[in-house]
Amino acid sequence: MREIVIKENEAGQRFDKYLKKYLPEAPGSFIYKMLRKKNILLNEGKASGSEKLSAGDHVKLFLGEDTIGRFSAKPPVETEEKPSKARLAVIYEDHDILVLNKPAGMLSQKAGREDFSVVEAVTEHLLFNGSLTREELRTFRPGVCNRLDRNTSGIIVAGKSLSGLQVMSELFRTRELKKYYLCLVKGAVTEKKHIRGYLRKDERTNRVEILTDSSGGKEKAPAPGPGFVPVETEYEPVAYCQKLSLLKVHLITGRTHQIRAQLAFEDHPVLGDYKYGCDAFNDSYKKKYGVTAQLLHAYCLSLPDIDGKLAGLSGREFFAEVPKVFYRIIEDVRWQHGTQEALEVRH
């Protein structure tokens, strides 16, 4: 017999989902049979599997150790004493969440077996500081609550606990929080603008197509065809000169390549963006500053009022320092408007 005490990271999920994580190689029919026969008990009683787990709950498995071993996941791979592949730039950390400043070039989640992403970096970080044990990885995996393109830098939130992961992921999904980006774009942008339109992704080319909203923003126009989804963005100039503008962008919806594609559609492509931008414009900054990726940075996250376990985060704002090459260009440019405002965005 094996007895397990449910920890906070495991609380809040259905009992059957927990069991399927703990015994991932076991057929669902086996798990439900063991529940019916009382070979698996929850708090000394019979359970159906639909119960929501709470921290401190006791689970008893009246199964042989060979059976448990056969149906268990392989033990997590040992990590080195220190996080091996990436040092996370931690902006904020508590019991439930991590707010990180992701570097450009790093995946939010792995796309292939050999990839090392924010998720793996977070797992190493939590194992190293003792917030997570290898045994707990059997039933809980930390994850990211939002995603950024590989070459977009800035704020990304990870859940350290199930509650943190669920609450923050829901806030991103329902758009109850506000996300602000900084970017350098081609040309002079002198006025604030609110743009609406539709976006469709071509999975084959990993590019998106943008169409404007024909209603002129007065009302929601019907979608132009299959695959198109509504997108909405606000932007305003922080500083500008004839050749370049520094924009603050409020991402209202959050679709693939949305900011990059919409700004390119507005004839103000993001500096360093070779997918949607201007090669000659990008090449000049690549030669002078070594810019190889779009200078788009998720710099501010503003949280709404939050109830429950994460209530202490209500109204908080987090800021991510811009990358060095980004700020070097800001310092070098002779801005016609907003010089002081541009220099203040670093922090």
C-alpha positions in Angstrom: 0.0 0.0 0.0 1.2 3.5 -0.8 -0.1 6.6 0.8 0.2 10.1 -0.7 -0.6 13.5 0.7 -1.8 16.1 -1.8 0.3 19.2 -1.9 -0.8 22.7 -2.8 0.7 22.3 -6.3 -1.6 19.4 -6.9 -4.8 20.8 -5.3 -7.7 22.1 -7.4 -7.8 19.4 -10.0 -10.1 16.4 -10.4 -9.0 13.3 -8.6 -9.1 11.1 -11.8 -6.9 13.6 -13.6 -4.4 13.5 -10.8 -4.4 9.7 -10.9 -3.8 9.7 -14.6 -0.8 11.9 -14.1 0.5 9.7 -11.2 0.0 6.5 -13.2 0.3 7.7 -16.8 0.8 4.3 -18.2 -2.3 2.8 -16.7 -5.5 2.6 -18.9 -8.4 4.8 -17.7 -10.5 1.6 -17.3 -7.9 0.3 -14.8 -8.0 3.5 -12.7 -11.9 3.6 -12.6 -12.0 -0.1 -11.8 -9.6 0.4 -8.8 -11.8 3.3 -7.6 -14.9 1.1 -7.8 -13.3 -1.8 -5.9 -11.9 0.6 -3.3 -8.3 -0.2 -4.1 -7.8 3.5 -4.4 -9.3 5.6 -1.6 -9.5 9.3 -1.0 -9.5 10.4 2.6 -10.3 6.8 3.7 -13.4 6.7 1.6 -14.6 5.5 -1.8 -14.2 8.0 -4.6 -15.6 8.3 -8.1 -12.8 10.3 -9.5 -14.8 13.5 -10.0 -13.8 15.0 -6.6 -11.8 18.2 -6.5 -8.6 17.7 -4.6 -7.5 20.0 -1.7 -4.1 20.4 -0.1 -3.8 17.8 2.7 -6.1 15.2 1.2 -4.9 11.6 1.7 -4.8 9.1 -1.1 -4.2 5.4 -0.5 -3.2 3.1 -3.3 -3.8 -0.6 -2.3 -1.7 -1.7 -5.2 1.5 -3.7 -5.4 4.7 -1.7 -5.8 5.4 -3.6 -9.0 2.0 -2.5 -10.4 2.6 1.1 -9.4 6.1 1.0 -10.9 4.8 -0.5 -14.2 2.2 2.2 -14.6 4.3 5.2 -13.3 6.2 7.7 -15.5 9.9 7.5 -15.7 11.6 9.5 -13.0 12.5 13.0 -14.1 16.0 13.5 -15.4 18.5 14.7 -12.8 19.5 18.3 -13.2 22.9 19.8 -12.4 23.4 21.8 -9.2 22.8 25.1 -11.0 20.4 25.8 -13.9 22.4 24.7 -16.9 21.2 26.4 -20.0 19.6 29.7 -19.1 19.6 32.1 -16.2 16.2 33.5 -15.9 15.7 37.2 -15.5 13.1 37.1 -12.7 11.0 40.2 -12.3 8.8 38.9 -9.6 8.3 35.6 -7.8 5.9 34.3 -5.1 4.5 31.0 -4.1 2.2 30.8 -7.2 3.8 32.6 -10.1 7.0 33.8 -11.7 7.1 36.9 -13.9 10.1 36.7 -16.2 11.9 38.8 -18.8 12.3 36.4 -21.7 15.3 37.0 -24.0 14.8 37.2 -27.7 15.7 33.8 -29.3 14.2 31.7 -26.6 11.0 29.6 -27.2 8.1 30.0 -24.8 7.4 26.3 -25.1 9.4 23.6 -26.8 8.5 22.8 -30.4 10.8 19.8 -30.8 12.3 17.1 -28.5 15.7 18.8 -28.2 14.4 22.3 -27.7 15.1 24.2 -24.4 12.3 26.7 -23.7 11.1 28.9 -20.9 9.2 25.9 -19.5 12.4 23.9 -19.1 14.2 26.9 -17.7 11.5 27.5 -15.1 11.5 23.8 -14.1 15.3 24.0 -13.5 14.9 27.2 -11.5 12.3 25.7 -9.3 14.2 22.5 -8.7 17.3 24.5 -7.9 15.7 26.8 -5.3 13.6 24.0 -3.7 10.2 25.3 -4.8 9.6 22.0 -6.6 10.8 18.4 -6.0 11.4 15.7 -8.6 8.7 13.6 -7.1 6.2 16.5 -7.5 7.0 16.6 -11.2 5.2 13.3 -11.6 1.8 15.1 -11.0 2.5 18.8 -11.6 4.5 20.5 -14.3 5.1 24.2 -14.2 4.0 26.0 -17.4 3.7 29.4 -19.1 0.5 31.3 -19.0 1.2 33.4 -22.1 3.5 33.0 -25.1 5.8 35.3 -27.0 7.3 34.7 -30.4 10.8 33.2 -30.2 12.4 36.5 -31.2 10.1 38.8 -29.2 11.5 39.6 -25.7 9.9 40.6 -22.5 7.3 39.6 -19.9 6.2 36.1 -19.7 4.3 34.6 -16.7 4.8 31.1 -15.5 2.7 29.2 -13.0 4.5 27.6 -10.1 1.4 26.1 -8.6 -1.8 24.8 -10.2 -3.7 27.8 -8.8 -1.2 30.2 -10.3 -1.2 28.5 -13.7 -5.0 28.3 -13.8 -5.8 31.8 -12.6 -3.2 33.6 -14.7 -4.0 31.6 -17.8 -7.6 32.5 -17.5 -6.8 36.2 -17.1 -4.8 36.1 -20.4 -7.5 34.1 -22.1 -10.3 36.5 -21.1 -8.1 39.6 -21.7 -8.9 40.9 -18.2 -5.3 42.1 -17.9 -3.5 44.7 -20.1 -0.4 43.9 -22.1 1.9 46.7 -23.4 4.8 46.4 -25.8 7.5 48.7 -27.0 8.8 48.6 -30.6 10.9 50.5 -33.0 9.3 51.0 -36.4 10.1 52.5 -39.7 9.0 56.1 -40.4 7.5 58.9 -38.4 4.4 58.0 -36.3 3.1 61.3 -34.9 -0.3 60.4 -33.6 -2.1 57.8 -31.5 -4.1 55.2 -33.4 -6.6 52.4 -32.7 -6.7 49.8 -35.4 -9.1 47.0 -36.0 -9.1 44.3 -38.7 -8.9 40.6 -39.4 -6.1 38.1 -39.4 -5.7 34.8 -41.0 -2.6 32.5 -40.5 -1.1 30.4 -43.2 0.2 27.4 -41.3 2.3 26.3 -44.3 4.3 29.5 -44.5 3.9 30.6 -40.9 2.8 34.1 -42.1 -0.4 35.9 -41.5 -2.6 38.0 -43.7 -4.2 41.2 -42.5 -7.5 42.8 -43.7 -8.8 46.1 -42.4 -12.2 46.4 -40.7 -14.4 48.0 -43.4 -16.8 49.5 -40.8 -14.2 52.1 -40.0 -14.3 51.1 -36.3 -17.9 52.3 -35.9 -19.3 48.8 -35.5 -18.0 45.2 -35.8 -17.9 44.2 -39.4 -18.6 40.6 -40.4 -15.6 38.4 -40.8 -14.4 38.4 -44.4 -14.1 34.7 -44.8 -13.1 31.3 -43.3 -10.1 31.4 -41.0 -10.1 35.1 -40.4 -10.3 36.2 -36.8 -10.8 39.8 -35.4 -7.7 41.6 -34.2 -7.5 44.9 -32.3 -4.5 47.0 -31.4 -3.8 50.5 -30.0 -0.5 52.3 -30.4 1.0 55.7 -29.7 4.3 57.3 -30.3 6.7 57.7 -27.4 9.3 59.4 -29.6 9.8 59.9 -33.4 12.0 61.3 -36.1 11.8 61.2 -39.8 13.2 57.7 -40.2 12.2 55.9 -36.9 9.6 55.9 -34.2 9.4 54.3 -30.8 5.9 53.1 -30.1 4.0 52.0 -27.0 1.5 49.3 -28.2 -1.5 48.1 -26.3 -2.2 44.5 -27.5 -6.0 44.2 -27.0 -6.4 40.8 -28.8 -3.4 38.5 -28.9 -3.0 36.6 -32.2 0.0 35.2 -34.0 2.3 38.0 -35.3 -0.5 40.4 -34.7 1.6 43.5 -33.8 4.2 42.9 -36.5 1.6 42.2 -39.2 -0.7 45.1 -38.4 2.1 47.6 -38.1 3.6 46.4 -41.4 0.1 46.8 -42.9 0.1 50.4 -41.6 3.5 51.0 -43.5 5.4 51.1 -40.2 7.1 47.7 -40.0 9.0 46.7 -36.9 12.7 47.2 -37.1 14.5 43.9 -37.5 11.4 42.0 -38.7 12.5 40.3 -42.0 9.2 38.4 -42.3 6.9 41.4 -42.6 9.4 44.3 -42.8 11.7 46.1 -45.2 15.0 44.3 -45.9 17.0 47.5 -46.8 15.8 49.3 -43.6 16.6 46.2 -41.5 20.0 45.6 -43.1 21.2 49.2 -42.3 20.6 48.6 -38.5 21.9 45.0 -38.7 25.2 46.4 -40.1 25.5 49.2 -37.6 24.1 47.6 -34.4 23.9 43.9 -35.1 20.1 43.7 -35.1 19.1 40.3 -36.2 15.5 40.0 -34.8 12.5 42.2 -34.5 12.8 44.9 -31.8 9.5 44.1 -30.2 9.5 43.9 -26.4 6.6 43.0 -24.0 7.5 45.6 -21.4 4.5 46.1 -19.1 1.8 43.8 -17.6 -1.1 45.5 -15.7 -3.3 43.2 -13.6 -6.9 43.7 -12.7 -8.6 43.1 -9.4 -8.2 39.4 -8.6 -10.2 37.4 -6.0 -9.2 34.3 -4.1 -5.7 32.9 -3.6 -4.0 35.4 -5.9 -5.8 38.5 -4.5 -2.5 39.9 -3.4 -1.6 40.6 -7.1 -4.6 42.8 -7.6 -3.7 46.0 -9.4 0.0 45.1 -9.7 2.1 46.3 -12.6 5.2 44.6 -13.8 7.9 46.1 -16.1 10.7 44.3 -18.1 13.9 46.2 -19.0 14.4 46.5 -22.7 17.3 44.6 -24.3 20.7 46.3 -24.6 20.7 46.7 -28.4 17.2 48.1 -28.2 18.2 50.8 -25.7 21.5 51.5 -27.5 19.5 52.6 -30.6 17.2 54.7 -28.5 20.2 56.5 -27.0 21.8 57.1 -30.4 18.8 58.4 -32.3 18.3 62.2 -32.6 14.6 62.2 -31.8 12.6 65.2 -33.1 10.0 64.6 -30.4 10.0 62.7 -27.1 13.7 62.4 -26.4 13.3 62.3 -22.6 10.4 60.0 -22.8 12.4 57.6 -25.0 15.3 57.5 -22.5 13.0 56.7 -19.6 11.6 53.5 -21.1 14.5 51.3 -20.0 13.0 50.6 -16.6 
